[in-house]
Every structure is written in C-alpha cells, then in structure tokens.
C-alpha cells in the first residue's frame, strides 16, 4: 500500500525503498486473498539502515477505500479499517488524493509494479 507523493501513472518508472510486507497487516483492509498478493510496501522515511532504492515500473494503480470504526472492545477512539468493507477502484493516475466516496474513506493506493534492471531515468527516491 502506498499513498503517492506526486502524480503516478501506469508505465511510470519510480525508485522506491521497499520493505517486505506482512500480508497479515493488510488482511482486514483488502481481504485475506488480496493481502496474500502484497509482497512489498514502500518505506516513506527514506533509505536509512543501509536500504537501497529499487527501480520499478508501475503496472496498475487502485485506490483503496474502506469503512473505519473502533474495533470491538476498544477503550480508546482509534479508528481501524472494518474488515470486508474495502472498495478497490482502479485508476489511470493518482496524486495521493482521491475523490470522496459515500460511506468509505480513502486508505491509500495499491500499486502493482514490476522490477526493472538499473536505475529509472529521472526517478527520484520517492517519486518518478
């Protein structure tokens, strides 16, 4: 999952610092089956700790929207995604913002990408 910091379209080359994702972290948000397909997530805090950027080409983008609410038995006012309420909306481009949808809130973008060999020309650490 990624909230894009800048415009992003299929076919764009980007250079992102990627971390292995734990599908369990996304199961409530996008459902178990879709979560099992998520292998990596973008690290938003830079390359530190010896991490290097990975060059990828964006294949597809889907906005993820879901209902949010306090989990059962929660004593605080923390809102979490409500399981089985995700709406994935394929888009041709994103800038990290999404059109408001009734009943659900924007949670981020699910980006499908493929690794490319070598640096992506003109790609920044967190963008294109």
C-alpha positions as a Markdown table, in Angstrom:
| # | Residue | x | y | z |
|---|---|---|---|---|
| 1 | Unk | 0.0 | 0.0 | 0.0 |
| 2 | Unk | 1.3 | 3.4 | -0.8 |
| 3 | Unk | 0.0 | 6.9 | -0.7 |
| 4 | Unk | 1.6 | 8.5 | -3.6 |
| 5 | Unk | 3.6 | 11.7 | -3.1 |
| 6 | Unk | 3.2 | 13.1 | -6.6 |
| 7 | Unk | 1.5 | 12.1 | -9.7 |
| 8 | Unk | 1.8 | 8.4 | -10.7 |
| 9 | Unk | 0.6 | 6.6 | -13.8 |
| 10 | Unk | 0.9 | 3.0 | -15.2 |
| 11 | Unk | 4.1 | 2.9 | -17.2 |
| 12 | Unk | 5.9 | 5.4 | -14.9 |
| 13 | Unk | 9.3 | 4.4 | -13.6 |
| 14 | Unk | 9.9 | 5.1 | -9.9 |
| 15 | Unk | 12.7 | 4.4 | -7.5 |
| 16 | Unk | 11.3 | 3.3 | -4.1 |
| 17 | Unk | 12.8 | 1.9 | -0.9 |
| 18 | Unk | 10.9 | -1.3 | -0.5 |
| 19 | Unk | 10.3 | -3.4 | 2.6 |
| 20 | Unk | 8.8 | -6.9 | 2.8 |
| 21 | Unk | 5.2 | -6.7 | 3.7 |
| 22 | Unk | 3.4 | -8.9 | 6.1 |
| 23 | Unk | 0.1 | -9.9 | 4.4 |
| 24 | Unk | -1.5 | -10.1 | 7.9 |
| 25 | Unk | -1.1 | -6.3 | 8.2 |
| 26 | Unk | -3.4 | -5.8 | 5.2 |
| 27 | Unk | -5.9 | -8.6 | 5.6 |
| 28 | Unk | -8.5 | -6.5 | 7.4 |
| 29 | Unk | -8.1 | -3.7 | 4.9 |
| 30 | Unk | -8.2 | -5.5 | 1.5 |
| 31 | Unk | -9.3 | -9.0 | 2.4 |
| 32 | Unk | -7.1 | -12.2 | 3.0 |
| 33 | Unk | -6.9 | -13.2 | -0.6 |
| 34 | Unk | -5.8 | -9.8 | -1.9 |
| 35 | Unk | -3.4 | -9.3 | 1.1 |
| 36 | Unk | -1.6 | -12.5 | 0.2 |
| 37 | Unk | -0.6 | -10.9 | -3.1 |
| 38 | Unk | 1.1 | -7.9 | -1.4 |
| 39 | Unk | 4.8 | -8.7 | -1.2 |
| 40 | Unk | 6.3 | -5.3 | -0.5 |
| 41 | Unk | 5.5 | -1.8 | 0.7 |
| 42 | Unk | 7.1 | 1.5 | 0.2 |
| 43 | Unk | 9.2 | 2.8 | 3.1 |
| 44 | Unk | 8.2 | 6.5 | 3.3 |
| 45 | Unk | 11.0 | 7.5 | 5.7 |
| 46 | Unk | 14.0 | 7.3 | 3.3 |
| 47 | Unk | 16.7 | 4.8 | 2.7 |
| 48 | Unk | 18.4 | 4.7 | 6.1 |
| 49 | Unk | 19.7 | 1.5 | 7.7 |
| 50 | Unk | 21.6 | 0.5 | 4.5 |
| 51 | Unk | 18.4 | 0.2 | 2.5 |
| 52 | Unk | 18.7 | 0.9 | -1.2 |
| 53 | Unk | 16.1 | 2.1 | -3.6 |
| 54 | Unk | 14.6 | -0.4 | -6.1 |
| 55 | Unk | 13.7 | 0.7 | -9.6 |
| 56 | Unk | 10.2 | -0.4 | -10.6 |
| 57 | Unk | 7.7 | 0.3 | -13.4 |
| 58 | Unk | 4.1 | 0.9 | -12.4 |
| 59 | Unk | 1.8 | -1.6 | -13.9 |
| 60 | Unk | -1.5 | -0.6 | -12.3 |
| 61 | Unk | -2.9 | 1.5 | -9.5 |
| 62 | Unk | -6.0 | 1.0 | -7.4 |
| 63 | Unk | -7.4 | 3.4 | -4.8 |
| 64 | Unk | -8.3 | 1.6 | -1.6 |
| 65 | Unk | -11.3 | 2.8 | 0.3 |
| 66 | Unk | -12.9 | 1.3 | 3.4 |
| 67 | Unk | -15.2 | 1.9 | 6.3 |
| 68 | Unk | -13.5 | 2.8 | 9.5 |
| 69 | Unk | -14.6 | 2.3 | 13.1 |
| 70 | Unk | -13.4 | 1.4 | 16.6 |
| 71 | Unk | -12.6 | -2.3 | 16.9 |
| 72 | Unk | -14.9 | -4.3 | 19.3 |
| 73 | Unk | -13.9 | -3.8 | 22.9 |
| 74 | Unk | -11.6 | -0.8 | 22.2 |
| 75 | Unk | -11.4 | 1.6 | 25.1 |
| 76 | Unk | -9.9 | 4.5 | 23.0 |
| 77 | Unk | -11.2 | 6.3 | 20.0 |
| 78 | Unk | -8.9 | 4.7 | 17.5 |
| 79 | Unk | -10.4 | 4.1 | 14.1 |
| 80 | Unk | -9.4 | 1.0 | 12.2 |
| 81 | Unk | -10.5 | -0.4 | 8.9 |
| 82 | Unk | -13.6 | -2.5 | 9.2 |
| 83 | Unk | -13.0 | -6.0 | 7.7 |
| 84 | Unk | -14.7 | -6.9 | 4.4 |
| 85 | Unk | -15.6 | -3.3 | 3.6 |
| 86 | Unk | -12.8 | -2.5 | 1.1 |
| 87 | Unk | -13.6 | -1.0 | -2.2 |
| 88 | Unk | -10.7 | -1.1 | -4.8 |
| 89 | Unk | -11.1 | 1.5 | -7.5 |
| 90 | Unk | -8.7 | 1.1 | -10.5 |
| 91 | Unk | -7.4 | 4.5 | -11.6 |
| 92 | Unk | -5.3 | 5.7 | -14.5 |
| 93 | Unk | -3.4 | 8.1 | -12.4 |
| 94 | Unk | -3.1 | 9.3 | -8.8 |
| 95 | Unk | -1.5 | 12.1 | -6.9 |
| 96 | Unk | -2.1 | 10.7 | -3.4 |
| 97 | Unk | -5.6 | 12.2 | -3.1 |
| 98 | Unk | -8.9 | 10.5 | -4.0 |
| 99 | Unk | -12.4 | 11.6 | -4.9 |
| 100 | Unk | -14.6 | 11.3 | -1.8 |
| 101 | Unk | -16.9 | 8.2 | -1.9 |
| 102 | Unk | -20.0 | 7.7 | 0.2 |
| 103 | Unk | -19.7 | 5.6 | 3.4 |
| 104 | Unk | -16.0 | 4.7 | 2.8 |
| 105 | Unk | -12.7 | 6.6 | 3.4 |
| 106 | Unk | -9.6 | 6.7 | 1.3 |
| 107 | Unk | -6.9 | 4.4 | 2.8 |
| 108 | Unk | -4.1 | 4.6 | 0.2 |
| 109 | Unk | -3.1 | 3.2 | -3.1 |
| 110 | Unk | -2.4 | -0.4 | -4.0 |
| 111 | Unk | 0.3 | -0.3 | -6.7 |
| 112 | Unk | 1.2 | -3.2 | -8.8 |
| 113 | Unk | 4.8 | -2.8 | -10.2 |
| 114 | Unk | 7.5 | -4.9 | -11.8 |
| 115 | Unk | 11.2 | -4.6 | -11.0 |
| 116 | Unk | 13.4 | -3.1 | -13.7 |
| 117 | Unk | 17.1 | -3.5 | -14.2 |
| 118 | Unk | 19.2 | -0.5 | -13.4 |
| 119 | Unk | 18.1 | 3.0 | -12.3 |
| 120 | Unk | 15.0 | 4.5 | -13.6 |
| 121 | Unk | 15.9 | 7.6 | -15.7 |
| 122 | Unk | 14.6 | 10.7 | -13.9 |
| 123 | Unk | 13.2 | 8.8 | -10.9 |
| 124 | Unk | 13.5 | 10.3 | -7.5 |
| 125 | Unk | 13.7 | 8.3 | -4.3 |
| 126 | Unk | 10.0 | 8.8 | -3.6 |
| 127 | Unk | 8.5 | 9.6 | -6.9 |
| 128 | Unk | 9.2 | 9.5 | -10.6 |
